[in-house]
Amino acid sequence: MDVTTKKLKKNAFRVTKHRGLAASRIRVPGGYLEAKYLTMIQNIAETYGNGIVNITTRQGFELPGIRFEDMSKVNELLQPIIAGMGINQDVSGQGYTAAGTRNVVACIGNNVCPYACYNTSALAKRIEAAIFPHDLHFKVALTGCPNDCAKVRMHDFGIMGMTFPHYDPDRCVSCGACVKACAKKSVSALETINYKVAHDAKKCIGCGECVLNCPTGAWTRSQEKYYRLTILGRTGKKNPRLGEDFIKWADADSIIKIICNTYDYVQNYIDPSAPGGKEHIGYIVDRTGFEEFKKWALKDVQLPAKAEIYTPIYWNGITY
């Protein structure tokens, strides 16, 4: 068979510890899919795999036990799943055409969760369409609010939902519920002055606790969707670290543009001798300096007037 490890990986199959057997990786952008695809995944696992379906930490599926000679048949069965979820392909019927950019992760978002400030699944699909397929190793995660259930600070790009709360003093009855909630659950960005509530916009993290806890609707969410963008978090054996805040009160279009710009930056500066042809973005930024990265990342980006860029950024974390 004309199968090399490089070809197998590029087709989104994982090399396993069992000779001649691979595992098929199935992308699920934002962890969101219709239930009908589960029966298709089951069919592939039972027909060509070993009957096991692993749910990965990145919200995708892996089907182990697939023989190398059956990979083309598996790709044919994957086609309605790939097409149905709107995932970009170079050639229809030949499976995924890259495996570098990892599955975009997202919490459940405001389709279900009352704390979430936006539809995480919808934005995850927009990002997926903009960045896949690609061979570079990027990790993107989205979370609906500052509770950060998706642990976005452990990724190259973390997108945290925010709302800029609007206050109607005529609806306020001075009960203090919002002030108490902000102090207990958030960052104490509210205080009572002359029986009305004062909002410290600089301190506010846009969590929406005031909105959720106001009994009279004096606090409402902003119509505009805002986000906190964190960058260059990483795990792994060597020098793990949490991502740092890059932009507060960013918009979705700017974030997508910044991510796409970063692909250009990495392609320009990546070390071609890096193991497996991959080099973590953070190491490249460490080598070129943050200001060079920022120049590339913000090229042609039109941020909202409210946006705040954190600069310079100082990295910390474990160093070996």
N, C-alpha and C positions, 0 to 999 in steps of 0.2 A: 504493500500500500504506500501511496505517496503522502504520508502524514509525518510532519515534523512537529516537535514541541511548539515551535514558534507559530506554525500554521494552526495548530490545534487551539492554542491560546487566543489567537486573533479571531477565531471563529466563536469565541466565548465559551469554549469547553475547558474545564480544569483538568490538569494532569493529576492523577490520583496515585496512591501507593500501590495499586494493583496493576500489574503489567497488562497492557493492551486495553485497559478500561479507562474511560474518561467520565467526567460529570458535566452535564449541560447546565449552564447558567442562564436563568430566565430573568430578564429585567422587568421590574414592576415600579415605574417612576412614582415616587411619593407613597409607595406601599398601597396604592389604590387600584383595584381591578374589579371587574364584574365577576360574580360568582360562577358564571357559565364557563370561564376559562379554567376553573379548578378541575372540571371533569376532563378537559383536554390535557392538562398537566398530569392528571392521574393516569390517563391512557398511555402517555409517553413513558411514564415511570414503570408501569406494569408491562408494557409491550417490549421496550428496549432497555430499560434500566433494571435495577434489582428490587423494584417495588417501593423504594424509599423516596420520600420528598423531604429535603432539608430546607427549613426556612432560615435564610442567612441573617446575619446581624445587620445587613443593609437592606432588608425587607424584600429581597428577591428570593428565588427558589433555585436550588441545585438538585439535579436528578443524577445520582451516582450509578455506576455499574453499566454504563453504555459502552459497547464495543466500538473500537475505532471504525470498523467497517460499516457500522450502522449510523454513523454521524450524519451522513447525507439524508438518510430516511428520517432521522429525528428533526433535522432542519426543515424538511417538508411539513412535518406535523406542527412545528413551531410557527409556521407562516401565519395561520389565522390568529394566533395569539399576538405575534409581533404587529401585524397589520391592524388588528382590532384595538390595540393600545396606542396606535399611532406613532410607533417608534420608527425612526428613519432607517432605511436600508440602502446599501449601494446596489444590490441585486436581489430581487424578490425570490424567495424560495431557497435561498442559501444561508439562512440563519442570520445571526448577528455578524456584522462585518468589523467589529472592534471590541476590545475588552478593557482598554486602558482606563477610560472614564468610568468610574464606578456608578452603580445604581444611585439615583438621587433619592435621598432619604427624607421623610417628612412625618411629623406627628399628624394626628387625625384632623386637626384644623377646625375651622368654624362651621363645617358641615355638621358637626356633632358637639364639639366642646364649647361651653359658654365662655370660657376664658380666652379662647383663640381670637386674634384680631383680624384674621384673614383666611381665605381658602387656600390652605397649604397645598392640596392636591393639584389645584389648577395652576399655581405658580410652579410647582415641581414639573408639571408637564410642559410648561413654557420653556423652562430651563433645559429639560431633556431635549426638546426639539432644537434648541440653539446649540447644544454642545455634543450631541451624539449623532453619528459615530465619531470617535476620536481615539487615537492610540495613547495619548498622554494620560498619565495617572492622576486624575483629579477626584477629589471627594467633596460633594456638596450636600448640605443638610439644611432642612427648614423646620422651624418650630413656630407655633402660632402666637406665643406670648413669651414674656421673660421667665416664665416657669421653666422653660427650656427642657421639656420632656424628651426631645430628640437629641440632647447633648451636642448641640451644634458647635460648641467651642472646641470639639475634638476633631474638626474637619478643616479642610483647606478653606472652604467658604461656609460660614454659618449665617443663616438668614433668620432673624428673630422678629416676629411681628410686634408692631407698636401701634398705639392709637394716641392721637393728641386730643385729650378730653376737653369738651366744650361745656361751659358752666352757665346756667341760666339762673341768676340770683332771684328772679321772681318766682321760681318754682321751689326755691330752697326754704325749708322750714327750720333750719338751724338745729337739726337733730344730732349732728356730729358723726353720723354713721360713716361717711366717706373719710373723715379725718381719722377715725379710729381704725378703719380698714387699711388705710394707707400706712399708718404707723405700725400696725401689727403684721400686715402681710407684705408690705412693700418698703418704700424708702423715706417715708415721712415728708412727702412733697407738698402736703396740705396742712394748713393751720386755720383756726378760727380767729377772725379779726372783726370786732364790732358786729358780732352775730352772723357774719357771712364768711364764706370760705375763701381763703387766699391760696392761689396755686403757684408754686415755684417751678416755672417751666424749665429752668436750667437743671433742676434736680430730678424732674420727672423722667421715669423710664418708660412711660407709655403702656403700662400693664393693663389699665382699664379697671382696676379694683374699685375705683370711685364710682364708675358707671354701674358695676355689678351690685354695689351695696347701697346705692341711693334709692330710697323708697318712693320718691316723688318724681324721678326722671329729671332732676336738675342737672345731672351729668349725662352727657351723651357721647358716643364715639364720633370721631371725625369722619367725614365722608371720604377724605383722602386716606389711602393706605400707605403707611410708613413702615420702615424696617430698620433694624440695627444690623449692620454687616460686620461680622467678625472674620478675621482672616488668619490662615496659616497655623491652625491647630494641628497636632499630629500625635499619633501613638507610635507603637513599634519599639524595636529593641534599642534604637540609638536616639538619645536626646528627645524624649517625648515632651510636649508642652501644650498648654491650652492656647487657643486662638485669642488674639487681642482685638479690641474694638477698633474698627477702621472708620466707619461712617455711622452717624446717628441721624435718624429722620431721612433715610434714603428712600427712593422710589424703586419700583420693580424694574422699570426699563433701564435705569442706571446700573442696577446690580447685574442684570444680564449682560450689559455692555462691558462692565468691569471684568466679569468672568471670561468673556470672549477675548477681551484684550489681554488677559493673563495667559491664555493659550499662546498668543503671539509672543509675549514676553518669554515664556518658557522655551518655545521653539527657537528663539534667538539666542538664549543663554545656556540651554541645557548642556551638561557635560556628556559628550557622545560616548565616553568610555564608562559611564555609569553602569552598574550591574543590571543586566536585562534591558538596557536602553532607557531606564527610568531613573529620575532624580527628583526627590521631593521638592516641591516649590519652595518650602521654607529654607532649604539648604542653598538654593539658587539665590534667594533674597539675601541670605547671610553673606553670600559671596559678592554679589553686585552692590549691596547696600539698599536700604529701604527706599531712599529717595529715587533711585533708578526704577525700582518696581513701581512706585507711585506714579511716576511719569508715564509709564506704559499703561498702567491700570486705568488711569483717569483720562486717557486720550479720547477726545470727542465726547466725553460724558457731560450731560447737562443735568446737574443735580437740582433738586428743589431748593428754593430760597432758604427753607428751614434747615437744610442739611448741615451737619457739623462734621468736619473731617478731623480725625485725631492724628496729629503729627507733631513731633516724631513719635514713632512707636518703638518701645524698648521691649525686647523679648526676654522672657525668663523661662524657667523649667529645669528639668534634670539634665545635667551635662556629664557625660562619661569621657 
